[in-house]
Each structure stands twice: as structure tokens, then as C-alpha cells.
Amino acid sequence: MSLQSFFVFLPACFAINMAFGPNNVLSLSNGARGRVRTSVRASFGRLAAFAVMIAIAGLGLGALLLASQTLFTAIKFAGAGYLVWIGVKLLRSGPALLATEPKSVPRTASIARLTKQEFWVAAGNPKAILVFTAFFPQFVGRSAYATSFAILGATFLGLELVAIFIYALLGARLGSMSRGARGFAWFNRISGALMIGFGGMLAFVRRPAA
């Protein structure tokens, strides 16, 4: 992989990292609790899921996954259902989810729950495998495939962490502007509606033609 290709990859990759999707809504929502640190720590579940997907794509198994209509559909509907479930929980939570939790460092159980949530939202989206399977190979050096794919993967994860931090900060800012039960209730409704919307869109995603 040439240096020129890498510098083309960087902005294109960061645009993907910054795209407004379900995982970034989670970072926004977690950050709105006034806990940027919580949001960033929980996001390591997402990074773990993406690391597994990158490894799958690097080994050439991503194309096989996308080629299976049954497997693609199963992952797609499982992911869509999970997003809708999270969205409904947010809609029904009222202001309590964001407004009443203490601002101190959260309990380990809470971090574990949010980390699992991040992991399953990322893992349940077959579009991520498509990104790694179709996007990365355009920049991979054929003479050093494994090394260049690893560099691209590490770069993606690093930029994803930057995007997570930005969304967490934005969420914290929005949270500070929405103090009070009423403001937090509206924030939950918007976040929940977005999650349900993303779930609906994911359910209609079609497997790429072979």
C-alpha cells in the first residue's frame, strides 16, 4: 500500500466513522448523561465487534458471509429487531434513563451492560461487513496483503474512537442544554425514534448482488 493510497483512505474512512448511525446514536445518548468517559468506555464493545469483522473480511470470509442469503437475512433481521427493541425501551423510559442517574463514576454492571449493547448493535449490522469487504480491498497492497489490511483495520478503529469521542462530547453538550425531566424525556423520544428508524431501514437492506 502506497503512502498516497493511505492518504486517500484516511478522509474516506473518517467519513464512514462519522456517519450518523445506530452506534453513534448510542454514543450521543450515553454522552448526554454527562458521562463522556462512560460513552467512550462502553464503545469498546463496538470496537471489539468491528475488530472481529475486520479479521473476517481480511481472511476472505466476509464475501462468503455476504454470499449466503440465509445468513445475511438472519443477521439483518436480528440486528433490526434489536435496534427496535432499544428504541422502544428509550421511548418508554421517560426522563428517568438520563435524568436520574448519578453523575459519579458508574457501576461496573452499568458499563458492562452498555458495552454489550454497543457490541450487539455493531455485530447485528451486516452493512459493516460490507464496508470492510468492499471498501478496504481498494487500498490493500497486493504484495503485502496481511500487513496493509492490518494497518487499514487499525486506522479504522483509531478513527472510530475519535468519532466516538466527538459524538460523546456532542451528547454531553446536548444533555447540558436539556436539563430537567422534560428536556430529557424529549431527548429519549428522539433517540428512541431514531433507533426504531434505523431498525426499519436495516430490515429493508438487500444483500449485494453476486
C-alpha positions in Angstrom: 0.0 0.0 0.0 1.5 3.3 -1.1 1.5 6.4 1.1 -0.6 8.2 -1.5 -3.3 5.5 -1.2 -3.2 5.7 2.6 -3.8 9.5 2.5 -6.8 8.9 0.2 -8.0 6.3 2.6 -7.9 8.5 5.7 -10.6 11.1 4.8 -12.8 8.5 3.2 -12.5 6.2 6.2 -13.2 9.1 8.7 -16.4 10.0 6.7 -17.6 6.4 7.3 -16.7 6.6 11.0 -18.6 9.9 11.4 -21.7 8.7 9.5 -24.8 9.1 11.7 -25.9 5.5 12.6 -27.2 3.5 15.5 -23.8 3.1 17.3 -23.2 6.8 17.1 -26.7 7.4 18.5 -25.6 5.3 21.4 -22.5 7.4 21.9 -24.7 10.5 21.8 -27.2 9.1 24.2 -24.6 7.9 26.7 -22.7 11.2 26.5 -25.9 13.1 27.2 -25.9 11.6 30.7 -23.0 13.9 31.4 -20.6 11.0 31.1 -18.2 11.3 28.2 -16.0 8.7 29.9 -18.9 6.2 30.1 -19.7 6.6 26.5 -16.1 6.1 25.4 -15.6 3.1 27.7 -18.8 1.4 26.5 -17.8 1.9 22.9 -15.0 -0.7 23.3 -17.8 -3.2 22.7 -18.3 -1.7 19.3 -14.6 -1.7 18.6 -14.4 -5.4 19.6 -17.2 -6.2 17.1 -15.6 -4.2 14.4 -12.2 -5.8 15.0 -13.8 -9.3 14.6 -15.5 -8.1 11.4 -12.2 -6.7 10.0 -10.5 -10.1 10.7 -13.3 -11.9 9.0 -13.0 -9.7 6.0 -9.2 -9.9 5.9 -9.4 -13.7 5.9 -11.8 -13.5 2.9 -14.8 -14.8 4.9 -16.7 -11.6 4.5 -17.5 -12.3 0.9 -18.7 -15.8 1.9 -21.0 -14.3 4.5 -22.5 -11.8 2.1 -22.9 -14.6 -0.5 -25.2 -16.5 1.9 -28.8 -15.1 1.5 -29.9 -17.0 4.6 -27.1 -15.9 6.9 -27.3 -12.3 5.6 -31.0 -12.2 6.2 -30.7 -13.7 9.7 -28.1 -11.2 10.8 -30.1 -8.4 9.2 -33.4 -9.1 10.9 -31.7 -9.9 14.3 -30.0 -6.6 14.2 -33.1 -4.7 13.1 -35.1 -6.3 15.9 -32.5 -5.4 18.4 -32.5 -1.8 17.3 -36.2 -1.5 17.5 -36.1 -3.1 21.0 -33.6 -0.5 22.2 -35.7 2.2 20.6 -38.9 1.1 22.4 -37.0 1.0 25.7 -35.9 4.6 25.2 -39.4 5.7 24.2 -40.9 4.1 27.3 -38.1 5.2 29.7 -39.3 8.8 30.1 -36.8 11.1 31.7 -35.5 8.5 34.2 -33.0 6.9 31.9 -31.0 10.1 31.5 -32.1 12.5 34.3 -32.0 10.5 37.5 -28.8 8.5 37.2 -25.9 9.9 39.4 -23.1 11.7 37.8 -20.5 9.8 39.6 -18.4 7.0 38.0 -21.0 4.3 37.0 -21.0 0.9 38.4 -19.2 -1.9 36.6 -22.6 -3.6 35.9 -23.8 -0.5 34.1 -20.6 -0.3 32.0 -20.9 -4.0 31.1 -24.5 -3.5 30.0 -23.7 -0.5 27.8 -20.6 -2.3 26.4 -22.7 -5.4 25.4 -25.3 -3.1 23.9 -22.6 -1.4 21.7 -21.2 -4.8 20.7 -24.5 -6.3 19.6 -25.7 -3.2 17.7 -22.4 -3.2 15.7 -22.4 -7.0 15.3 -26.0 -7.1 14.1 -25.4 -4.8 11.2 -24.2 -6.7 8.1 -23.5 -3.4 6.3 -20.4 -3.2 8.5 -19.1 -6.4 6.9 -19.9 -5.0 3.5 -17.8 -1.9 4.3 -14.7 -4.0 5.3 -15.2 -6.4 2.5 -15.8 -3.9 -0.3 -14.0 -0.8 0.9 -10.7 -2.0 2.4 -9.5 -4.0 -0.6 -9.4 -0.9 -2.8 -6.5 0.3 -0.7 -4.8 -3.0 0.2 -1.3 -3.5 -1.2 -1.3 -6.9 -3.1 2.4 -7.5 -2.3 1.8 -7.2 1.5 -1.9 -8.0 1.8 -1.9 -9.0 5.5 0.2 -6.1 6.7 -1.7 -3.5 4.7 -5.1 -4.9 5.8 -4.0 -4.8 9.4 -2.8 -1.2 9.0 -6.1 -0.2 7.4 -8.0 -2.0 10.2 -6.0 -0.4 13.0 -6.5 3.0 11.3 -10.3 2.5 11.1 -10.5 1.5 14.7 -8.4 4.5 15.8 -10.6 6.9 13.7 -13.7 5.2 15.1 -12.5 6.1 18.6 -12.1 9.7 17.5 -15.7 9.7 16.1 -17.0 8.1 19.3 -15.3 10.9 21.4 -16.8 13.6 19.2 -20.3 12.1 19.5 -20.0 11.7 23.2 -18.9 15.3 23.6 -21.8 16.4 21.4 -24.2 14.3 23.5 -22.8 15.8 26.7 -23.4 19.3 25.3 -26.9 18.5 24.3 -27.5 17.0 27.7 -26.4 20.1 29.4 -28.8 22.1 27.2 -31.7 19.8 28.1 -31.5 19.8 31.9 -34.8 18.9 33.6 -37.2 16.0 33.2 -39.0 17.5 30.2 -35.8 18.0 28.2 -34.5 14.5 28.9 -37.9 13.0 28.0 -37.8 14.6 24.6 -34.2 13.5 24.1 -35.2 9.9 24.9 -38.1 10.1 22.4 -35.9 11.4 19.6 -33.2 8.8 20.3 -35.8 6.1 20.5 -37.4 7.1 17.3 -34.0 7.2 15.6 -33.2 3.7 16.8 -36.6 2.4 15.5 -36.0 4.2 12.2 -32.6 2.6 11.8 -34.0 -0.8 12.6 -36.7 -0.3 9.9 -34.1 0.8 7.4 -31.8 -2.2 8.2 -34.7 -4.6 7.7 -35.0 -3.4 4.1 -31.3 -3.6 3.3 -30.7 -6.0 0.4 -27.8 -8.4 0.0 -25.4 -7.2 -2.6 -25.7 -9.0 -5.9 -23.1 -11.6 -6.5 
